[in-house]
């Protein structure tokens, strides 16, 4: 399975959008400060995820969330009660 996920820093409240095939391992990597982009925000909590059968669909969704403000805004509105 291909997972597009949203995590939020407990420290800075910043959101990060990503893609993985192993969500648990990826979150552990973020929290271990092994990723340059998320190193300073650890610890991170999963806020939202979407599961796809197609890697192409998952990568396209991740790209839209990272590049287009409207996609992020819509998602933030959908999960507003889950945000820290």
VONU-818252 format. One record per atom (N, C-alpha, C): residue in one letter; z, x, y; atom name. Coordinates in steps of 0.02 Angstrom, whole numbers, plus 50000, padded with zeros to 5 digits. Layout:
<sites>
(site "A" (Z X Y) "CA");
...
</sites>
This chain:
<sites>
(site "X" (50000 50041 49941) "N");
(site "X" (50000 50000 50000) "CA");
(site "X" (50000 50044 50062) "C");
(site "X" (49972 50018 50115) "N");
(site "X" (49966 50053 50179) "CA");
(site "X" (50008 50014 50230) "C");
(site "X" (50054 50050 50262) "N");
(site "X" (50102 50017 50306) "CA");
(site "X" (50095 50042 50378) "C");
(site "X" (50089 49994 50423) "N");
(site "X" (50093 50008 50495) "CA");
(site "X" (50163 49986 50515) "C");
(site "X" (50199 50030 50549) "N");
(site "X" (50269 50016 50564) "CA");
(site "X" (50285 50030 50637) "C");
(site "X" (50340 49998 50658) "N");
(site "X" (50367 50009 50725) "CA");
(site "X" (50440 50029 50715) "C");
(site "X" (50459 50085 50745) "N");
(site "X" (50529 50106 50743) "CA");
(site "X" (50554 50112 50814) "C");
(site "X" (50619 50107 50821) "N");
(site "X" (50650 50113 50887) "CA");
(site "X" (50706 50164 50885) "C");
(site "X" (50707 50206 50935) "N");
(site "X" (50760 50256 50940) "CA");
(site "X" (50825 50223 50959) "C");
(site "X" (50877 50238 50922) "N");
(site "X" (50943 50211 50940) "CA");
(site "X" (50970 50244 51003) "C");
(site "X" (50947 50305 51015) "N");
(site "X" (50972 50344 51072) "CA");
(site "X" (50936 50326 51137) "C");
(site "X" (50869 50325 51135) "N");
(site "X" (50830 50314 51197) "CA");
(site "X" (50800 50244 51203) "C");
(site "X" (50803 50205 51150) "N");
(site "X" (50773 50138 51146) "CA");
(site "X" (50697 50140 51147) "C");
(site "X" (50667 50198 51144) "N");
(site "X" (50594 50207 51142) "CA");
(site "X" (50566 50179 51077) "C");
(site "X" (50504 50151 51080) "N");
(site "X" (50470 50127 51021) "CA");
(site "X" (50418 50178 50999) "C");
(site "X" (50407 50182 50933) "N");
(site "X" (50355 50226 50905) "CA");
(site "X" (50316 50185 50854) "C");
(site "X" (50251 50190 50856) "N");
(site "X" (50206 50154 50811) "CA");
(site "X" (50174 50204 50764) "C");
(site "X" (50174 50190 50698) "N");
(site "X" (50147 50237 50651) "CA");
(site "X" (50117 50205 50590) "C");
(site "X" (50090 50248 50547) "N");
(site "X" (50057 50228 50484) "CA");
(site "X" (50084 50273 50428) "C");
(site "X" (50092 50244 50369) "N");
(site "X" (50113 50283 50311) "CA");
(site "X" (50097 50245 50247) "C");
(site "X" (50101 50281 50191) "N");
(site "X" (50096 50248 50126) "CA");
(site "X" (50164 50248 50092) "C");
(site "X" (50214 50280 50122) "N");
(site "X" (50282 50282 50095) "CA");
(site "X" (50331 50275 50153) "C");
(site "X" (50349 50213 50168) "N");
(site "X" (50389 50199 50227) "CA");
(site "X" (50458 50232 50224) "C");
(site "X" (50491 50228 50168) "N");
(site "X" (50558 50257 50164) "CA");
(site "X" (50556 50333 50176) "C");
(site "X" (50509 50367 50146) "N");
(site "X" (50503 50439 50155) "CA");
(site "X" (50486 50456 50228) "C");
(site "X" (50444 50416 50259) "N");
(site "X" (50423 50428 50328) "CA");
(site "X" (50481 50419 50376) "C");
(site "X" (50522 50368 50367) "N");
(site "X" (50579 50357 50410) "CA");
(site "X" (50629 50413 50402) "C");
(site "X" (50639 50436 50341) "N");
(site "X" (50684 50492 50329) "CA");
(site "X" (50658 50554 50366) "C");
(site "X" (50592 50563 50367) "N");
(site "X" (50562 50620 50403) "CA");
(site "X" (50574 50615 50478) "C");
(site "X" (50566 50555 50506) "N");
(site "X" (50580 50545 50577) "CA");
(site "X" (50653 50561 50593) "C");
(site "X" (50698 50536 50551) "N");
(site "X" (50769 50546 50564) "CA");
(site "X" (50793 50617 50550) "C");
(site "X" (50754 50654 50512) "N");
(site "X" (50770 50725 50499) "CA");
(site "X" (50743 50769 50555) "C");
(site "X" (50712 50738 50604) "N");
(site "X" (50683 50773 50662) "CA");
(site "X" (50627 50820 50641) "C");
(site "X" (50589 50800 50589) "N");
(site "X" (50534 50841 50564) "CA");
(site "X" (50469 50826 50599) "C");
(site "X" (50467 50777 50644) "N");
(site "X" (50407 50758 50679) "CA");
(site "X" (50415 50772 50754) "C");
(site "X" (50368 50809 50781) "N");
(site "X" (50372 50830 50851) "CA");
(site "X" (50376 50769 50898) "C");
(site "X" (50335 50718 50884) "N");
(site "X" (50332 50660 50929) "CA");
(site "X" (50396 50620 50931) "C");
(site "X" (50436 50622 50878) "N");
(site "X" (50496 50581 50874) "CA");
(site "X" (50560 50621 50870) "C");
(site "X" (50555 50686 50872) "N");
(site "X" (50612 50731 50863) "CA");
(site "X" (50670 50715 50910) "C");
(site "X" (50655 50705 50973) "N");
(site "X" (50708 50696 51023) "CA");
(site "X" (50740 50627 51022) "C");
(site "X" (50712 50579 50986) "N");
(site "X" (50739 50511 50987) "CA");
(site "X" (50782 50493 50928) "C");
(site "X" (50790 50537 50880) "N");
(site "X" (50828 50521 50819) "CA");
(site "X" (50899 50502 50837) "C");
(site "X" (50928 50455 50802) "N");
(site "X" (50904 50419 50743) "CA");
(site "X" (50859 50359 50760) "C");
(site "X" (50817 50341 50713) "N");
(site "X" (50768 50287 50720) "CA");
(site "X" (50784 50231 50672) "C");
(site "X" (50770 50169 50693) "N");
(site "X" (50778 50110 50651) "CA");
(site "X" (50711 50074 50646) "C");
(site "X" (50697 50047 50587) "N");
(site "X" (50636 50008 50577) "CA");
(site "X" (50645 49941 50613) "C");
(site "X" (50596 49924 50654) "N");
(site "X" (50597 49861 50691) "CA");
(site "X" (50548 49811 50659) "C");
(site "X" (50491 49837 50636) "N");
(site "X" (50437 49792 50613) "CA");
(site "X" (50389 49832 50569) "C");
(site "X" (50359 49799 50520) "N");
(site "X" (50306 49831 50481) "CA");
(site "X" (50256 49779 50457) "C");
(site "X" (50195 49803 50447) "N");
(site "X" (50141 49762 50420) "CA");
(site "X" (50112 49800 50361) "C");
(site "X" (50097 49765 50306) "N");
(site "X" (50072 49797 50246) "CA");
(site "X" (49999 49776 50235) "C");
(site "X" (49957 49825 50221) "N");
(site "X" (49886 49814 50210) "CA");
(site "X" (49864 49843 50143) "C");
(site "X" (49814 49813 50113) "N");
(site "X" (49784 49841 50052) "CA");
(site "X" (49733 49894 50070) "C");
(site "X" (49702 49887 50128) "N");
(site "X" (49648 49931 50150) "CA");
(site "X" (49674 49983 50200) "C");
(site "X" (49661 50047 50186) "N");
(site "X" (49680 50100 50232) "CA");
(site "X" (49643 50092 50298) "C");
(site "X" (49581 50069 50295) "N");
(site "X" (49541 50060 50356) "CA");
(site "X" (49573 50007 50402) "C");
(site "X" (49595 49952 50373) "N");
(site "X" (49628 49900 50413) "CA");
(site "X" (49693 49925 50444) "C");
(site "X" (49732 49962 50404) "N");
(site "X" (49796 49988 50429) "CA");
(site "X" (49785 50038 50485) "C");
(site "X" (49739 50084 50477) "N");
(site "X" (49726 50134 50528) "CA");
(site "X" (49699 50102 50592) "C");
(site "X" (49658 50051 50586) "N");
(site "X" (49632 50015 50644) "CA");
(site "X" (49688 49981 50682) "C");
(site "X" (49734 49950 50646) "N");
(site "X" (49791 49916 50678) "CA");
(site "X" (49837 49966 50713) "C");
(site "X" (49850 50023 50681) "N");
(site "X" (49891 50075 50712) "CA");
(site "X" (49858 50099 50776) "C");
(site "X" (49793 50111 50773) "N");
(site "X" (49756 50135 50832) "CA");
(site "X" (49761 50085 50890) "C");
(site "X" (49755 50021 50874) "N");
(site "X" (49760 49969 50926) "CA");
(site "X" (49830 49968 50957) "C");
(site "X" (49881 49974 50916) "N");
(site "X" (49950 49974 50942) "CA");
(site "X" (49964 50034 50985) "C");
(site "X" (49935 50091 50967) "N");
(site "X" (49948 50152 51005) "CA");
(site "X" (49907 50156 51070) "C");
(site "X" (49848 50125 51071) "N");
(site "X" (49803 50132 51128) "CA");
(site "X" (49799 50074 51176) "C");
(site "X" (49814 50014 51152) "N");
(site "X" (49803 49955 51194) "CA");
(site "X" (49868 49921 51211) "C");
(site "X" (49882 49917 51276) "N");
(site "X" (49944 49886 51300) "CA");
(site "X" (49953 49814 51279) "C");
(site "X" (49897 49776 51277) "N");
(site "X" (49903 49706 51258) "CA");
(site "X" (49928 49697 51187) "C");
(site "X" (49905 49740 51142) "N");
(site "X" (49928 49737 51072) "CA");
(site "X" (50002 49752 51068) "C");
(site "X" (50025 49802 51105) "N");
(site "X" (50096 49819 51106) "CA");
(site "X" (50137 49763 51137) "C");
(site "X" (50114 49736 51193) "N");
(site "X" (50150 49683 51227) "CA");
(site "X" (50158 49622 51182) "C");
(site "X" (50104 49603 51148) "N");
(site "X" (50106 49545 51103) "CA");
(site "X" (50157 49558 51047) "C");
(site "X" (50156 49617 51018) "N");
(site "X" (50203 49634 50964) "CA");
(site "X" (50275 49635 50989) "C");
(site "X" (50286 49664 51048) "N");
(site "X" (50354 49665 51076) "CA");
(site "X" (50380 49595 51088) "C");
(site "X" (50337 49550 51111) "N");
(site "X" (50358 49481 51121) "CA");
(site "X" (50375 49447 51055) "C");
(site "X" (50339 49464 51002) "N");
(site "X" (50350 49435 50937) "CA");
(site "X" (50417 49457 50907) "C");
(site "X" (50438 49518 50921) "N");
(site "X" (50499 49546 50891) "CA");
(site "X" (50555 49557 50942) "C");
(site "X" (50551 49525 50999) "N");
(site "X" (50598 49538 51053) "CA");
(site "X" (50671 49532 51033) "C");
(site "X" (50688 49488 50987) "N");
(site "X" (50758 49480 50966) "CA");
(site "X" (50780 49533 50916) "C");
(site "X" (50732 49572 50891) "N");
(site "X" (50748 49626 50844) "CA");
(site "X" (50758 49693 50878) "C");
(site "X" (50738 49698 50941) "N");
(site "X" (50743 49761 50977) "CA");
(site "X" (50816 49776 50992) "C");
(site "X" (50832 49841 50994) "N");
(site "X" (50901 49862 51007) "CA");
(site "X" (50918 49853 51080) "C");
</sites>
